[in-house]
Amino acid sequence: MKRTAICAAAAACMLAACGGGGGSSGGESSSGTSSSAAAPSVALLAAPGASAGSFAATGDTTTDALNFINYQRAQIGLPALSSQTGVAQAAQNHSIWEQDNDIVGHDETSGQAGYTAATPLERVNLYYSTQSVGEITAGFSGPFANSTEAITGLFDAPFHRAVALFDSVHAGVGVANTTSDSQLSTLTVDFADYKQFIADSQLVAWPYNGMLNVDTSWFANESPNPMAQTTQSQPYENTVVGYPVTLTGGDNAAFSNVSFVITDSTGASVPCQEVDSSNNSEAAREAMCVPFSPLKTGTTYTVKVTGTLSNTSLAATPFSLSWAFTTAATANTPIGAPTSTSSSSASEANALKQVAPRRIILN
């Protein structure tokens, strides 16, 4: 079994706590957005789409992780994160600590091999002075399958996605590779500094309005796990579900009274688990709905969300937002999900052999 570990950004609260900067410069989407109350109305940040940039993997995990994040940010109209050498050094040290101790998590313990400092904030401040730090990290037993496996797994996971799409300024990537299946390959991305770009009355949607080739499914294995407690009787943790739909805000965004309605092209409703900052303390600045079943391929889905948003300079304001995206023509195999392969042996001809799923350890 290949073991995978992904840790949500426990330090994300540090980002929120640092508050807002000057005025924002993001555009607002006119597509299906409205508000019933006071100005400014709540709107989606306008997403320029895939043409806003490009991404081609180089094969180097460090380079590709930051470029991957910046391409996702470009598509929704967020500025690129700049690489900062001190932040990268902190991330590198932490990845080595994780590999040395066979642990994936955010808090280091003094006396352990490779220890530098206890928390992400302390580790980054050894090399770069800041009061705003976030961190996402992943570990895979054995070598990474490719240079984007770990960062894709992190971005697909909705709690981690929110950290990558926040108003950070700098980022640094650290990688500890291995060729041994008994050792972890680890990836850490640290984020530093805060500069407001997303206005207090703006929200970022992913998948964004007009997005094409969206994945149909996700393996619900992150921690904190949005599927830990659901409205359904059956368990959904560590199962294949639909691709998560998220709304994230900047600064100190907080949601309440949120309702998601996702419908396919026939108008059929897609049942999903709604999680937001009012019902889950881990959902800082975020609202999401995770479909209980994989989405259909080649299908346009419409998302309608109502609720109330408040922020540093925004009193509680009702909102109603609507946007659409289209799934890929072929269903994806989510990172960490169990797979099946055909057997060609005489005793198992044409049988399907279950391949052990990746076990994802989350802190």
N, C-alpha and C positions, 0 to 999 in steps of 0.2 A: 504494500500500500504506500502510495506517495502521500506524505503528510504536508499539508499546507497550513500556514498560520497567517492570519490577517488581523491586525489590531486597529480598532477605531481610534479616532483622534481624541484621546482623553484631554489633550491640551486645547481643544477647540474653545473651551470656555474662556481661556485666556484671550483668545482673539475677540470674543464678544465683549469681554470686560474692558477692552481697551477703548471702546466707544468709537464714535464717528469722527472723521476729519472734516475737511472743508466741503464745499458743495460738490454734488455729483455731476458727472458729465455724460451719463448714459442716456440713450434714447428710450422712448417709450413706445410700446407696440399699440397700434390702433386696432389690431385684429381681435375682435370679440372681447374687449375689456370694458368694464363699466363699474361704476360705484354709485351707491344710493345716497351717499352723505357728503360730508365736508370735503373741501379741496385741501390738499391735492388728492385726486382719486388714485386708487391702487391700480397699477398697470404692469404688464410684463415688460421686462427689458427686451428691446427689439433684437432679434437674433438674425445676423446676416447670413448664417448658414455655412455649408461646407465650402463654398467658394471664398470664404474669408481667409483661408489659409490652406496649408497642405501638410501632410505627415507621411513620411516614408521611413520605416525602421532601418537603422544603420547596423543593427546587430549588437550594439553596445547598450547594455541595460541602463547604465547611468545616463547617457545622452538621450536615449529613447524615452525614459520615464518623464523627464522634464518636457521634452518636445511633445509627447503625447498629451500631457496635461494642458500645455499651452495651445494645442490645436483644439481641444475640447472647449477651452475658454474662448478662443477666437470665434468659434462657431456661434456662440451665444452673445458675442459682443463685449466680452471682458478683456481687459488688457493682459498682456503676457506677464508672467512672473520672470523676474531676472535672476540669473544664477548668482549666488553669493558664496564666495569661497569659504568663509567662516561657518556659515550655515551648513554648507556641504560637508565640512570637516566634522561637525557635530553629528550629522546624519551617518557619515562613514564610521565614526567611532561606535555609534550605537548599533549599526548593523554587525560590526565585528563582535561587540559584546553579546548580541543575540546568538550569533553563530558559535562563539566560544562556550556559551552556557546552555545552548540548546533551549533557549527561551525566546519567545516573541512577545514583547510587551513594552510599555512606555517607561516604567520605573525600574531603574537599576539599583542594586544593593551593594553598598560598600564592602569591599573585600572579595567580590567576585572577579573572575578574570576579565580584563578589559574595562573595568569600571572607570567612568570619567566623572559623572555627576548623576544625581538621583532622577531629576525630572527633565523633560524636554527644554523647559525654560532655562534651567540651570546649565544644561549642556550647551545650548546655543550661545548663552552669554559668556561662556569660556572663550569664545572666538569672535562673537559679534554682539554688540550691546543693543538690546531691544527689550521691550516689555510685552511684545505680542508674538506668541509662538504657537504653532500647531504642528501636529505630527501624524502621519499615517505610516504603517509599517506592515510588511508581509514576509513570511518565511515559507519556503518550500523544501521538503526533504529531497536531497539530490539536486542536480542542476536544473535551472529554469528551462522550460521547454523552448522558450524563445525570449528575445529581449523585451517583449511587451506583455508577457504572461502575467507577471505580478502587478504591474500598474493597471492593466485592464481589469484584473480581478478586484482591485481596490476601487476603481472608478465605478464599476458596475454596482458595487455595494452602496446603498443609498446614504448611510451615515457617513461613510468615507467620502463619497462624492461631494457632500456638502462642504467639507473642508477644502477640497481642491477647487471649488467654485466660489470661495470667499474672497473678500477684498484684501488679500495679502499682497505684499510688494515683492518679496524675495522668496526664493526656494533653494534648497540644496538637496542633492540626492547622494545617498551612500549605498553601496552594494558590497556584499561579501558572497562571492561565488564558491561553489564546491563542485567536485565531480563525483563525490561519494554519496551514495544513497543513505548512508547512516548519518549524514551531516546536513544541516540546513543551509540553503542559499537564502540570503535575506536582502530585503530592499527597504530602505527608510527614506521618506521624503519629509524634510522639515520645512516649515513655512515661517517667515518672519516679517514683522512690521505690518502696519495697517494704514491704508489710505483709502478713504471712501470713494468708490466709483458707483456702486449700486445705491440709488437714492433710497431714503427711508420708505418711500411709497412704491418702490419697485420690487418685483420678484423675478427670479430666474427659473424658467421651466426646463426640465430635462426629462424625456426627449423634448426638444424645442419645437415651436410652431413651424410646420413645414418640413420637419426632419424626415429623411428617407433612410431606408435600410436599417431600421431600428431592430435590435435583437428581440426575439420573441420570448426569451426566458432568462431566468436567473436562478442560481442555486443559493437558497436562503441560508447562508452559513456565516454571516458576519456577527460580530458582537460589539456593541449591543445588537440584538437581532429583532428587527421589526415584526417578525412572525413568531416571537416567543409567546405572545398572548394574542389570540385572534378571536373573532366572533364565531368561528367554526368549531365543531366538536373534535375534528381530527387534527393531529399535529402537523405543522408546516415547517418547523425548523429542520434544516438539512434535507430539504426536498426541493425539487424543481418547481418553480412557480413562474408567474409572468414577470416580464421586465419591469422594474420599479419606475414609477412616475413620480417625480419630485418637484416641489416648489421650494426655493431657498431665498432668503432675504439677506440683507447686509446689516452691519452694525448690531443693534440689539433687537432684531425682528422677533416678534412673538405672535403666535397664531391662537385663535380660539374659534369655536363653533364651525369647524371646517367640515365640509361635505364634498366628496369627490363623486362624480358620475362619469364613467368611461363607457363609451358605446362604440360598437364596430360599425362598418359601413351599412349594415342592414338595420341599424338602430337598436340591436340587442345589447343589453347592459352587461358589463364585465364586473362580476363581484370582485372586490379587492379589500385588503386590510388597510384602513386609514390610521396613520400615526402622525402626530404633530406635537409641537412644543407644549400644548395644553394637556396632553394625556401621556407624554413620555418625556421625562426630564433629559434624556439623552438627545432628543430631537431639537437641539439648539438651532434656532432660526430656520426651522425646516418643517414642511408638511409633505407627506407622501402617501401614495396608495400603491400597494403591491398586489397585483392580481393573484388570485388563488391558483389559477391554471395558466399555462403558457398561452401567449397570444397567438392568433392565427397568422400564417405567413401571407405576405403580399396584401395586407389589409390596412385601410386607413381607419384610424381610431380618433375619436373626438373626446377631448377631456373638458369637463366643465367643473369648476371649483368655486364654491362660495364659502365665505367665512369672514372673519374679522382679523385685521392686522394692526398691530401697534409697533412703534419703534421710537427711537430716541426723540425725534422731533415730530412724531406722528401719533396723535391720539387714536384710540381704538376706532378703526374705520372699516365699515363693511365693504366687501368686495365681491365681484362676480367676474370670473375669468374663463375664457374658452380658447382652446387651440387644438390643433390636429397634427398627427404624425402618421407615418406609414411604415409598416414592418418590412423586413427583408423577404425576398422571394424564397429563401431557404432557412429553415429553422436552425438556430445556433445550438451548439453543445456548451452549456455554461461551464466556466472554470470551476473545478471541484466536484462536478456532478458525476454520478456513476454512469458508465457506458457499457455497451454490449458489443461483443465481437463474434463473428461466425467461426465455428470450429470445422476443420477439414479432416479431423481424424475419423477412422472407420467407425469407431464406437459412438461418435458424437457428430455424425455427418449432418450438416445443415442445422445444427443446434446453435442456440445463442448462449455464449458464456458470459456471465456477469463479471465485469472488471471491478475490482474493489474501488469504491469512491475515495477521493482524496479526503482525508480527515483534516478539517480546518480548525486550528486552535486559535481562539480569540480571547483577548484579554480586555 
